[in-house]
Amino acid sequence: MHTHVWKQIRDREDGKVRAKHFANRIKSYRISQLQLANHKDIVSPHKGAVNSLQIDSTEGRYLLSAASDASVAVYDVQRSAASEAAAAFCKHRCLFVVDKQHQQAHKYAVSTAIWYPIDTGLFVTGSYDHHINVWDTNTTQVVVNFKMPGKVHRTAMSNLSTSHMLIAAGTEDVQVRLCDIASGAFAHTLSGHRDGVMTVEWSNSSEWVLITGGCDGAIRFWDIRRAGCFQVLDQSQTQLGRRPPILKRSMLTKDSSAKLRGAQKKHANGSGSRQQPIGRVPSKGPMKQRLHPGMLSTQDRATAHYGAVTGLKATEDGMYLLSAGSDSRLRLWDVQSGCNTLVNFETVRLQINKPLQLATTQDSALVFVPCMRSVKAFDMWSGNTYTVLRGHYECVNSCWFNQQDQELYTGGNDRQILVWSPARSIDDEMGEGPAEDQDNWSS
């Protein structure tokens, strides 16, 4: 442990730093020290590219991986095999693997695998064999099966949901399908994309809002309780920078808010053209009512990227959305206004033929992006490269950040699953503290 950390500990002991701030500082410091783990190794049983990674949200302990050889595996990332538990370098072998030898296994590549959000008793897989399977983890048997109209690119379930058990599925087909685990049938379909749907993501602020990215370059927001999408992101609609936090905005006095409204009104009446919210037409002429974006051809054809949308990741607070495209661009969107925030992410080179799995830290300060053979960590709000993680021999497809241990897991076409963790010294591995924490008289 470095001098910086010990100073933080002393400040906490002296009451100079609050508990929450202390925890955040320690986590930030650990994240800044990420490197290829020198104490943990995931032994991958996959014989094909690793397409998907996820650690369960209930315990933060079980890693689920899916690969192009039609296999799915589960690992315990906290405990290794009993024979290796005492070693300084632990190898974590899979608890079980479902491959082509399994009677109910997928026939072709498994493109996505996700945990059931409530517990680890179920997991969901989607494959190029046009099927989505819901598995019982304890028996490794399929309990529900959904036949899809094409190759399955991505599946997602809402972590907030208390009212539904829906799997959102993006496939080669233009329609997004919602699969209901409870009934074993399709709840309904969402129509609007003009090409296959590469990626799907549930909102972190509402269990009813789904975000989808298609090969047509469009990012659409859906309220699954209503027909049609209610928002289409347009890369030409922009706003510079980040909105002030809610707490700061709530401190505005009545006088200052009145002045703000007056300034906005003056601006609207002046020469400047006021931007209309998505889904609302100007209140001039015979059409004064609010229309659905699906009825407005210009807004309905808006694109977020020049090419397919290959990755989506919402921030923890649900206020911002990060998107990746086959145009090798990353864009940060303000969800409330639907505007491109114009954050200039430094040069990236992204895969263009398959979905990418992005990851963010808990405070959304950093985003991890697979960039061919490396993983780049960007500052979310400035776009500057924070660090570059190199270790894979072929293209990286997926990233998953474990909030509990501040560890990053990455999978790639080299069939490997790499662990990136905060640097550990020899003293840490041997269980000894630093010299300054030891006295002179103990033997």
N, C-alpha and C positions, 0 to 999 in steps of 0.2 A: 504494500500500500504506500502511496507516495505522500510527500509532505503536504501537498494540497489537501488531500483527503483528511489527514490527521488534523489540519487546521480547522476544517469544517466540523469535525467531531468535537474539538475543543470549544468551538463557538456554540455548538448545540448544548454541550454540557454547561457552559456559562450562561445559557439562556439568551444569547445574542441572535440566534436564528430559530425561527419557529419550526415545529416538527415537519409540517408539510413542505416548507421551503427547503429544509435540510434534505428530505427524501428526494425532492426534485433535483437538487444540486448533485446529490450522489448518483442518481440515475443518469443525469446529463453527462457527468464525468465518466461513468462506465461506458456510455454509448460512444463517447469521444475516443475511447481506447479499444474499439472493436478491431479484432484481428482474427486470423484463422486460428481456431481453438487449438491450444497445445495440451488439452487435458480431456477432450471429448471427441469421439469419432462415431459417425453413423455408418454402420455397415449396410450398404444398400444391396438388396437381393434382386433389384431390377436389372433386366437385360436390355432395356431400351431407355429412351430419353425420359427424364423425370418432368412431368408436365404440371403437377399441382402439389402444393404442400399446405397443410393446415394443422395448427395445434389447437386442441379443444379449449374452449373459453371457460369451462367450468373449473378445471383443475390446473390448466396450463402445463399439462404433463405428457399427453399422448399426441404424438406426431403421426399424421395420416398422409401418405404419399401415393401418387398415381403415376403410371408410366406407360410408354408407348408399346410395351410388350404385353399389354392387356392385364397387367398385374397391379394390385393394390396392397400396401403394407402398413402396419401400425407399429410404432416404436414407443418405448418408455424413455423419455429424454432426461428423466431425473434419476432413474436407477438403472445401472447396467447389470450384466450377468453376475451372479454371486461370486464366481471364480475371479472376476475382474474388478470387483467392487473396491478392493483395497489398493489397487494399482493407481499410480499417479495419472496414467493415461487410460481412460476407460473407453471400451468399445461397446456401443449400444446396438445390439442386434434386434431385428424385428421380433415382436411378440408373435405375430402370425403374418402370413402372406397369402393372398388369394390370387392365384395365377391360372393359366389356361388348363392346368390339370384339375382344377376345381370344376365340379359338375355344372355350377351356375355362373361360372366366370364369363366375362365379356369376351367376345371373339376377336375384337380389334382394339386399337389403342384406347386407353382410358385417358380422357382429356381433362377430367375434373373429378375431385373427390373432396367432400365437405362433411364435417361433423354435424349431427343434429344439435341445434344450439342449446338445448336444455340439459342434456347429459351425453355421455359417450356410449349409450346403449344402442344407438343407431348411427349409421353413416350412409351417405348418398354418393353414388358414382355415376358419371355420364361418359358415354363412349362413342367412338366412331361407328359402332355397330347399330346405331340409331336407338339405343336403349338407355334409360335411366333406371338404376336399381337402388332400392333402399334395403340396406343390410342390417341384420341383427348382429351386433358386435360379438356377443357371447357365443353364438352358434355358427357364425359366419355363413348364414343362410339368407337368401333373398326373401324379404317379407312382402315387398310391393315392387311391381315392375311397370314401367311406362314405356310404351312404344312411340317413338318420336318420328317426325317426317324426314329427318336427315341426320347428318353427323351432329353430335352434341359438342358444342364448344365450351360452354360454361354453365354452371348451376349455382344458385345462391338461395340461402334461407335467411330470414330476418332475425337478428339477435334481439329485437325489441318485441317481437310478436307475442301477444297473449290471446289473440282472437282467431288466429289461423295457423295452419301447418302447411303452408304453400312452398313448393320448390319452383323458383323462377328458372326457366331454361332458355338459353340462347342456342340456336341451331343454325344449320344451313338455310332453313326456311325463313321467310320474311316475317313470320309471326312469332311473337314471344308467347310461350305457353306456361301456364301456371298449373302445376301438378299438386293435387291435394293428397297428402299421405293418409289422412283420416278416411277418405272415401275410396282411395285408389283410382281416382278418375281425374280428368282435366277439369279444373274449376272454370276457366275461360281462357280465351286467347286475346292478345293485344296486337292490333294491326296498325301499321303506320310506316314501318321501315320498308325500304325499297330493295333491300338485299339482305343476305344472311346476317344474323345477329351474333357478333363475336364475343361480347361480354355483358354481364348483368351484375348489378350491385343494388342492394337494398339501402334505403336512406338510414342514416343513424339518428334521425330526428323524428321519424314517423314510421310505424309498422305498415302503413298503407301505401307508401311511396316507393316506387321501383324506378331505377335508372338503367337504361340500356344503351349500348353502343353498337352500331352496325357497320357492315362493310360499305354502306352508302355514305359513310362519313358523318352520320347524324348521331347526336346524343339526345335521347328523349326521356322525359319524366312522365311517369304514369301514376295516377291515383287508381289503384286497382278496384275501388268501389264504383268507379264511373267509366263510361265508355270513352275511348280515345285518350291521347296524351294531352297534358295540360301545359307542357313547356318543351320547346325545342331550342337547344343552344345554338347560337350563331356567333362564329368567330369574329365577325365584323362588329358586333355589339360589345363595346369595351368600356372598362372603367379602370382608372389607374390606381393600383395599390389596394391596400387592405382596409376594410371598414373598421372603425373604432370598436373596441369591445363593448358589450352590452352595459356593463357597469358604468363605464365612462359616459356612454350616451345617455344613461338614465339620470346622470347628474346635471344635465342641461336644465337651466331654470326656465320658467314659463316665458320670461322676457326674451331669452336667447332663442328659444324654440319659435316664438312668435316672429322674431327677426328673420329666422331661417326660412319660415314659411313665406314671409313677405318677399324675401330675396328670390325664392323659387318662383313665386307668382310673377314678380317683375321680370325674371328671366324668361318665363313662359310667354309673357306678353311682348317681349322685345324681339330682336332679330334672331336670337338663338332658337334653334328648333328643339323642343323638348322631346326626349325619348319616350315612346309609349311602352308600357309594360307588355310583356308577351301575352298575347291572347286578347288584347284590347285594341280596338280600332279608334281612330280620332273621332271625337264627338262633333262631326260636321256632316252635313248632308242627311240623307234618309236613314243611314245606318248608325244609330247611336248606341245600340245594345252591345253588350260584350259577346264576342264570338269566340268559338273554340279554335285553337291554332290549326286543327285539322281542316277547318273551313277556309283558312287563309293560305292560299297557295304559296305566296312569297315566304311566309314564315315557316310553313310546313316543309319547304324544300331547303331550309337553312342547313348548313354543315358546320361541324365543329372542327373537322380535320380535312385536309386534302388527301383523302384515302380512307382506308378502314380504321375504325376506332378499335384498338387492340387491347386497351387496358383502362379500367376505371378504379378509382379509390377515393372514398369519401373520408373527410376528416372525422375525428372522434365526435366533435360537436355537431356534425352534420351541416355546417355553414358553408363549407367549401368542397369542391370536387376536383380531383386531379385526373386528367385524361392523357393517354398515350395513343399515338396514331402511327399508321404505316408511312406517314410523311416524315417520320423521325422527329416529331415535335411533341413536347410536353406542354400542356396548358392547364392553368389553375383557374377555376370558375367560381364566381360568387353565386351560390345556389339561390339566394333570395332574389337577386336582380337578374340572374341568368347571363351575366356579363363575363367576358374574358378579362381577367385582371391584369393582363399584359406582363406577367412575371416572365422575365427572359431567362429561361433555363439554358445553361451553357451547353455547348455542342454535344449532342447524343446521336448514337447510331443504333436504331432499334430493329428487331426482327419484324418482317412485314407479313409473314405467312401464317402466323399462329398467335393466339391470345397470350398476353403477358400478365403476370401476376405481380402487382406493385405492393409495397408495404410501407407503412409509416410508423414512426414512434408514437408513444401514447399521447404526448402533447402536440403531435403533428408538426414538430419543428423540423424534422428530417423526413425525406421520402427516399426509399431505396428502389432503384430502377434497374432491371436487367438490361445491360447495354452490350450485346453480343457476348464476348467471353468474360466480361467483367460486370460488376455491380457498382453503380455509382450512387452515392448518397448526396442528395441536393438539399440545400436550405430551402424550405418550402416557400418562404416569403421573399427571398432575394433571387433565387434561382442559381446561386453560386454552388459550385462543386465543393462539398464538405470533405469527402474522401472517396477513394476508388479502391474497391476490394477485388483483388485478382487471385484466382486459385483454380478456376475451372479451365479445362482444356478445350471445351467447345461451348457453344452458345448457352447462356443461362435463360431459363424459361420462367422460373417462379422464385418469389421471395416471401418469407413469412417472418415477422418480427415477434418474438415472444416477450410480451410486456413484463411478465413476472420476473424473468431472469436477465432481461436486457440482452438477449441473444438473437442473432439473425440466422435463419436457415435458408439455404439456396439450393435449387436443383437445376440440372442442365442436361444438355444432349450427351454429355460424357457419362451419363448414368449415375453420377455421384450426387450425394447430398452432403453439402459442406456446412459446418457450424462456425459462425463468427461470434466470438465472445470477448468480453473485456479482458485485457491482458492480465495474465496471472504470473506472478514471479515464482521462483523456486521455493521461496520461503512459504508462500501461500500453499503450494502443493505439498510441502512437507509438514504443514500445520504449525509453522513457527512464525511468530510475529516479527516485526522489524526491530532493528537494534535499539532504536530510541524507545521502544515500548518494553524493553527488558531491563531488569535491575542488575546490579553488579555482584550481588551476594548469593543469588540462587545457583545451585550446582546443576 
